[in-house]
Amino acid sequence: MKKLFENHFERTWLIIFLFLFFLIMIPFPFFYSETYIPAWGGIPSFLFGWFAHTAVTFVLIIVYYRMCMKRKEYHVYDEENEKGESEV
């Protein structure tokens, strides 16, 4: 756990995803409503906040994945498997 907070890359992404988590937990009117407020097509208006939050989360997951795959430490096991296969 200590090592997680020493790495700038992982600490930054941890903060980003924790922010998204806490943002969705706060009962903002665009995420939570006790009354039915119809929007386009009769869909409750707070669902559009969920749709937007979901889209942003998926985009950030894809960005995180691509950034991880550019880093050497995420390919350690790939290199070990290549060495093991070449010895056989």
DSSP file (Angstrom, degrees, kcal/mol; ACC not computed):
  #  RESIDUE AA STRUCTURE BP1 BP2  ACC     N-H-->O    O-->H-N    N-H-->O    O-->H-N    TCO  KAPPA ALPHA  PHI   PSI    X-CA   Y-CA   Z-CA
    1    1 A M     >        0   0    0      0, 0.0     4,-1.0     0, 0.0     3,-0.2   0.000 360.0 360.0 360.0 -38.5    0.0    0.0    0.0
    2    2 A K  H >>  +     0   0    0      1,-0.2     4,-0.6     2,-0.2     3,-0.6   0.903 360.0  54.1 -62.2 -40.6    2.9    2.3    0.8
    3    3 A K  H >> S+     0   0    0      1,-0.2     4,-1.2     2,-0.2     3,-0.7   0.818  98.6  64.7 -64.2 -30.9    4.4    1.8   -2.6
    4    4 A L  H 34 S+     0   0    0      1,-0.2    -1,-0.2    -3,-0.2     3,-0.2   0.874 103.3  46.1 -60.1 -38.8    1.1    2.8   -4.3
    5    5 A F  H << S+     0   0    0     -4,-1.0    -1,-0.2    -3,-0.6    -2,-0.2   0.586 106.2  59.8 -84.7  -9.3    1.3    6.3   -2.9
    6    6 A E  H << S+     0   0    0     -3,-0.7     2,-0.6    -4,-0.6    -1,-0.2   0.766  88.3  80.8 -84.8 -27.1    5.0    6.7   -3.9
    7    7 A N     X  -     0   0    0     -4,-1.2     4,-2.4    -3,-0.2     5,-0.2  -0.715  67.9-156.7 -84.8 117.0    4.3    6.1   -7.7
    8    8 A H  H  > S+     0   0    0     -2,-0.6     4,-2.5     1,-0.2     5,-0.2   0.896  90.0  52.9 -61.5 -43.1    3.0    9.4   -9.2
    9    9 A F  H  > S+     0   0    0      1,-0.2     4,-1.9     2,-0.2    -1,-0.2   0.946 114.6  39.6 -59.3 -51.7    1.2    7.6  -12.1
   10   10 A E  H  > S+     0   0    0      1,-0.2     4,-2.3     2,-0.2    -1,-0.2   0.867 114.6  53.3 -69.9 -36.5   -0.8    5.2   -9.9
   11   11 A R  H  X S+     0   0    0     -4,-2.4     4,-2.2     2,-0.2    -1,-0.2   0.907 108.6  50.7 -64.0 -41.3   -1.5    7.9   -7.3
   12   12 A T  H  X S+     0   0    0     -4,-2.5     4,-2.1    -5,-0.2    -2,-0.2   0.932 113.1  44.3 -62.3 -46.5   -2.9   10.2   -9.9
   13   13 A W  H  X S+     0   0    0     -4,-1.9     4,-2.5     2,-0.2     5,-0.2   0.847 110.3  55.6 -70.3 -32.5   -5.2    7.6  -11.4
   14   14 A L  H  X S+     0   0    0     -4,-2.3     4,-2.4     2,-0.2    -1,-0.2   0.930 109.5  46.9 -61.4 -44.8   -6.3    6.5   -7.9
   15   15 A I  H  X S+     0   0    0     -4,-2.2     4,-2.3     2,-0.2    -2,-0.2   0.901 111.4  51.6 -64.7 -40.7   -7.3   10.0   -7.1
   16   16 A I  H  X S+     0   0    0     -4,-2.1     4,-2.0     2,-0.2    -2,-0.2   0.948 114.2  41.8 -61.2 -49.3   -9.2   10.3  -10.4
   17   17 A F  H  X S+     0   0    0     -4,-2.5     4,-2.0     1,-0.2    -2,-0.2   0.845 113.6  52.2 -72.5 -32.2  -11.2    7.1   -9.9
   18   18 A L  H  X S+     0   0    0     -4,-2.4     4,-2.8    -5,-0.2     5,-0.2   0.885 108.0  53.0 -67.1 -37.0  -11.8    7.9   -6.2
   19   19 A F  H  X S+     0   0    0     -4,-2.3     4,-2.5    -5,-0.2    -2,-0.2   0.927 109.1  48.5 -61.4 -44.8  -13.1   11.3   -7.3
   20   20 A L  H  X S+     0   0    0     -4,-2.0     4,-1.8     2,-0.2    -1,-0.2   0.896 112.3  50.1 -61.7 -39.5  -15.5    9.7   -9.7
   21   21 A F  H  X S+     0   0    0     -4,-2.0     4,-1.1     1,-0.2    -2,-0.2   0.947 114.0  42.5 -63.9 -49.4  -16.7    7.3   -7.0
   22   22 A F  H  X S+     0   0    0     -4,-2.8     4,-1.2     1,-0.2    -2,-0.2   0.832 109.9  58.7 -69.3 -30.8  -17.3   10.0   -4.5
   23   23 A L  H  < S+     0   0    0     -4,-2.5     3,-0.4    -5,-0.2     5,-0.3   0.909 107.2  46.4 -62.2 -42.1  -19.0   12.2   -7.1
   24   24 A I  H  < S+     0   0    0     -4,-1.8    -1,-0.2     1,-0.2    -2,-0.2   0.752 108.8  57.3 -73.9 -22.8  -21.6    9.5   -7.8
   25   25 A M  H  < S+     0   0    0     -4,-1.1    -1,-0.2    -5,-0.1    -2,-0.2   0.736  86.2  88.0 -80.0 -23.2  -22.2    8.9   -4.1
   26   26 A I  S  < S-     0   0    0     -4,-1.2     2,-2.8    -3,-0.4     5,-0.1  -0.623  88.9-120.9 -77.3 130.9  -23.1   12.5   -3.3
   27   27 A P        +     0   0    0      0, 0.0    -1,-0.1     0, 0.0    -3,-0.1  -0.295  47.0 166.6 -76.4  63.6  -26.9   13.0   -3.9
   28   28 A F    >>  -     0   0    0     -2,-2.8     4,-2.2    -5,-0.3     3,-2.0  -0.436  48.3-115.3 -69.0 151.5  -26.6   15.7   -6.6
   29   29 A P  T 34 S+     0   0    0      0, 0.0    -1,-0.1     0, 0.0    20,-0.1   0.739 116.0  58.4 -64.1 -20.7  -29.9   16.4   -8.4
   30   30 A F  T 34 S+     0   0    0      1,-0.2    19,-0.4    19,-0.1    20,-0.2   0.478 118.0  31.4 -87.6  -0.2  -28.3   15.2  -11.7
   31   31 A F  T <4 S+     0   0    0     -3,-2.0     2,-0.3     1,-0.3    -1,-0.2   0.537 126.8  29.1-119.7 -20.0  -27.6   11.8  -10.0
   32   32 A Y     <  +     0   0    0     -4,-2.2    -1,-0.3    -5,-0.0     2,-0.3  -0.999  56.5 165.2-149.3 135.5  -30.4   11.4   -7.5
   33   33 A S        -     0   0    0     -2,-0.3     4,-0.0    -3,-0.1    -5,-0.0  -0.963  25.3-161.2-153.4 135.6  -34.0   12.5   -7.3
   34   34 A E  S    S+     0   0    0     -2,-0.3     2,-0.3     2,-0.1    -1,-0.1   0.590  82.2  62.3 -89.2 -12.1  -37.0   11.5   -5.2
   35   35 A T  S    S-     0   0    0      2,-0.0     2,-0.8     0, 0.0     0, 0.0  -0.844  91.6-109.7-114.1 152.2  -39.4   13.1   -7.6
   36   36 A Y        +     0   0    0     -2,-0.3    -2,-0.1     8,-0.1     0, 0.0  -0.703  36.1 176.5 -82.6 113.3  -40.1   12.2  -11.2
   37   37 A I        -     0   0    0     -2,-0.8     8,-2.6    -4,-0.0     9,-0.2  -0.922  23.3-142.7-117.0 102.8  -38.8   15.0  -13.4
   38   38 A P  B     +A   44   0A   0      0, 0.0     2,-0.2     0, 0.0     5,-0.1  -0.347  23.4 175.8 -70.7 145.5  -39.3   13.9  -17.0
   39   39 A A    >   -     0   0    0      4,-1.9     3,-2.2     1,-0.2     4,-0.1  -0.351  53.0 -18.2-121.8-154.3  -36.8   14.7  -19.6
   40   40 A W  G >  S+     0   0    0      1,-0.3     3,-1.1     2,-0.2    -1,-0.2  -0.304 135.3   3.1 -57.4 126.1  -36.5   13.8  -23.2
   41   41 A G  G 3  S-     0   0    0      1,-0.2    -1,-0.3    -3,-0.1     0, 0.0   0.620 125.4 -71.6  73.3  14.3  -38.7   10.8  -24.1
   42   42 A G  G <  S+     0   0    0     -3,-2.2    -1,-0.2     1,-0.3    -2,-0.2   0.521  90.8 146.3  80.3   4.5  -40.1   10.6  -20.5
   43   43 A I    <   -     0   0    0     -3,-1.1    -4,-1.9    -4,-0.1    -1,-0.3  -0.568  61.8-100.3 -73.6 134.9  -36.9    9.3  -19.1
   44   44 A P  B >   -A   38   0A   0      0, 0.0     3,-1.5     0, 0.0     4,-0.5  -0.322  30.9-128.2 -55.9 136.1  -36.2   10.6  -15.6
   45   45 A S  T >> S+     0   0    0     -8,-2.6     3,-1.1     1,-0.3     4,-0.6   0.795 102.4  63.9 -63.3 -31.0  -33.8   13.5  -15.8
   46   46 A F  H 3> S+     0   0    0      1,-0.3     4,-1.4     2,-0.2     3,-0.5   0.756  89.8  69.2 -67.7 -20.9  -31.3   12.1  -13.3
   47   47 A L  H <> S+     0   0    0     -3,-1.5     4,-2.6     1,-0.2    -1,-0.3   0.815  90.3  61.1 -66.1 -28.1  -30.6    9.1  -15.5
   48   48 A F  H <> S+     0   0    0     -3,-1.1     4,-2.3    -4,-0.5    -1,-0.2   0.850 101.2  53.6 -67.4 -31.9  -28.9   11.4  -18.0
   49   49 A G  H  X S+     0   0    0     -4,-0.6     4,-2.5    -3,-0.5    -1,-0.2   0.905 109.7  47.9 -63.5 -41.3  -26.4   12.3  -15.2
   50   50 A W  H  X S+     0   0    0     -4,-1.4     4,-2.7   -20,-0.2    -2,-0.2   0.907 110.7  51.3 -64.9 -41.8  -25.7    8.6  -14.8
   51   51 A F  H  X S+     0   0    0     -4,-2.6     4,-2.3     2,-0.2    -2,-0.2   0.923 112.7  45.6 -61.2 -44.2  -25.3    8.1  -18.5
   52   52 A A  H  X S+     0   0    0     -4,-2.3     4,-2.6     2,-0.2     5,-0.2   0.921 113.3  49.2 -65.5 -44.2  -22.8   11.0  -18.7
   53   53 A H  H  X S+     0   0    0     -4,-2.5     4,-2.4     1,-0.2    -2,-0.2   0.903 111.6  49.8 -62.4 -41.0  -20.9    9.7  -15.6
   54   54 A T  H  X S+     0   0    0     -4,-2.7     4,-2.6     2,-0.2    -1,-0.2   0.917 110.6  49.4 -63.5 -44.3  -20.8    6.2  -17.1
   55   55 A A  H  X S+     0   0    0     -4,-2.3     4,-2.3     1,-0.2    -2,-0.2   0.924 112.3  47.6 -62.1 -44.8  -19.5    7.5  -20.4
   56   56 A V  H  X S+     0   0    0     -4,-2.6     4,-2.4     1,-0.2    -1,-0.2   0.910 111.8  50.9 -62.4 -42.0  -16.8    9.6  -18.7
   57   57 A T  H  X S+     0   0    0     -4,-2.4     4,-2.2     2,-0.2    -2,-0.2   0.924 110.7  47.9 -62.7 -45.3  -15.8    6.6  -16.6
   58   58 A F  H  X S+     0   0    0     -4,-2.6     4,-2.1     2,-0.2    -1,-0.2   0.905 111.7  50.2 -63.3 -41.2  -15.5    4.3  -19.6
   59   59 A V  H  X S+     0   0    0     -4,-2.3     4,-2.4     1,-0.2    -1,-0.2   0.924 111.5  48.3 -62.7 -43.5  -13.4    6.8  -21.5
   60   60 A L  H  X S+     0   0    0     -4,-2.4     4,-2.7     1,-0.2    -1,-0.2   0.855 108.7  54.0 -66.6 -34.0  -11.1    7.2  -18.5
   61   61 A I  H  X S+     0   0    0     -4,-2.2     4,-2.5     2,-0.2    -1,-0.2   0.908 110.0  47.4 -64.1 -41.2  -10.7    3.4  -18.1
   62   62 A I  H  X S+     0   0    0     -4,-2.1     4,-2.5     2,-0.2    -2,-0.2   0.912 112.8  48.3 -66.4 -42.6   -9.7    3.2  -21.8
   63   63 A V  H  X S+     0   0    0     -4,-2.4     4,-2.3     2,-0.2    -2,-0.2   0.922 112.5  49.4 -62.3 -44.0   -7.2    6.1  -21.3
   64   64 A Y  H  X S+     0   0    0     -4,-2.7     4,-2.4     2,-0.2    -2,-0.2   0.916 110.7  50.1 -61.0 -44.8   -5.8    4.4  -18.2
   65   65 A Y  H  X S+     0   0    0     -4,-2.5     4,-2.3     1,-0.2    -2,-0.2   0.929 111.6  47.5 -60.2 -47.0   -5.5    1.1  -20.0
   66   66 A R  H  X S+     0   0    0     -4,-2.5     4,-0.7     1,-0.2    -1,-0.2   0.886 112.6  48.8 -65.3 -37.8   -3.6    2.6  -22.9
   67   67 A M  H >< S+     0   0    0     -4,-2.3     3,-0.6     1,-0.2     4,-0.4   0.883 111.1  51.1 -68.1 -37.1   -1.3    4.6  -20.6
   68   68 A C  H >< S+     0   0    0     -4,-2.4     3,-1.5     1,-0.2     6,-0.3   0.903 105.2  55.4 -64.6 -41.3   -0.6    1.4  -18.6
   69   69 A M  H 3< S+     0   0    0     -4,-2.3    -1,-0.2     1,-0.3    -2,-0.2   0.659 102.6  57.2 -70.8 -13.8    0.3   -0.6  -21.7
   70   70 A K  T << S+     0   0    0     -4,-0.7     2,-0.3    -3,-0.6    -1,-0.3   0.583  92.0  89.4 -86.3 -11.0    2.9    2.0  -22.6
   71   71 A R  S X  S-     0   0    0     -3,-1.5     3,-0.9    -4,-0.4     4,-0.1  -0.690  73.4-140.2 -94.4 139.8    4.7    1.5  -19.2
   72   72 A K  G >  S+     0   0    0     -2,-0.3     3,-2.3     1,-0.2    -1,-0.1   0.861  96.1  64.5 -65.3 -38.0    7.4   -1.1  -18.9
   73   73 A E  G >  S+     0   0    0      1,-0.3     3,-0.6     2,-0.2    -1,-0.2   0.685  95.8  59.6 -66.1 -15.3    6.3   -2.3  -15.4
   74   74 A Y  G <  S+     0   0    0     -3,-0.9    -1,-0.3    -6,-0.3    -2,-0.2   0.437 102.9  53.4 -89.0   1.2    3.0   -3.6  -16.7
   75   75 A H  G <> S+     0   0    0     -3,-2.3     4,-1.9    -4,-0.1    -1,-0.2   0.155  71.5 109.7-117.6  16.9    4.9   -6.0  -19.1
   76   76 A V  H <> S+     0   0    0     -3,-0.6     4,-1.8     1,-0.2     5,-0.1   0.923  82.2  45.5 -60.0 -46.4    7.1   -7.8  -16.6
   77   77 A Y  H  > S+     0   0    0      1,-0.2     4,-2.1     2,-0.2    -1,-0.2   0.810 107.5  58.5 -71.5 -28.7    5.2  -11.0  -16.9
   78   78 A D  H  > S+     0   0    0      2,-0.2     4,-1.9     1,-0.2    -1,-0.2   0.923 107.7  47.0 -62.7 -43.1    5.1  -10.8  -20.7
   79   79 A E  H  X S+     0   0    0     -4,-1.9     4,-2.0     1,-0.2    -2,-0.2   0.878 110.8  51.8 -66.5 -38.3    8.9  -10.7  -20.8
   80   80 A E  H  X S+     0   0    0     -4,-1.8     4,-2.1     1,-0.2    -1,-0.2   0.893 109.7  49.6 -65.8 -39.1    9.2  -13.6  -18.3
   81   81 A N  H  X S+     0   0    0     -4,-2.1     4,-2.1     2,-0.2    -2,-0.2   0.879 109.3  51.6 -66.9 -37.7    6.9  -15.7  -20.5
   82   82 A E  H  X S+     0   0    0     -4,-1.9     4,-1.7     2,-0.2    -2,-0.2   0.895 110.6  48.4 -65.9 -39.3    8.9  -15.0  -23.6
   83   83 A K  H  X S+     0   0    0     -4,-2.0     4,-1.2     1,-0.2    -2,-0.2   0.904 111.8  49.9 -65.2 -41.9   12.1  -16.0  -21.8
   84   84 A G  H  X S+     0   0    0     -4,-2.1     4,-0.7     1,-0.2    -2,-0.2   0.866 111.1  48.4 -66.3 -36.7   10.5  -19.3  -20.6
   85   85 A E  H  < S+     0   0    0     -4,-2.1     3,-0.4     1,-0.2    -1,-0.2   0.846 108.2  53.8 -72.0 -34.3    9.2  -20.1  -24.1
   86   86 A S  H  < S+     0   0    0     -4,-1.7    -1,-0.2     1,-0.2    -2,-0.2   0.779 104.9  55.4 -72.4 -25.1   12.5  -19.5  -25.8
   87   87 A E  H  <        0   0    0     -4,-1.2    -1,-0.2     1,-0.2    -2,-0.2   0.726 360.0 360.0 -77.9 -21.4   14.3  -21.9  -23.4
   88   88 A V     <        0   0    0     -4,-0.7    -1,-0.2    -3,-0.4    -2,-0.2   0.472 360.0 360.0 -76.5 360.0   12.0  -24.8  -24.2
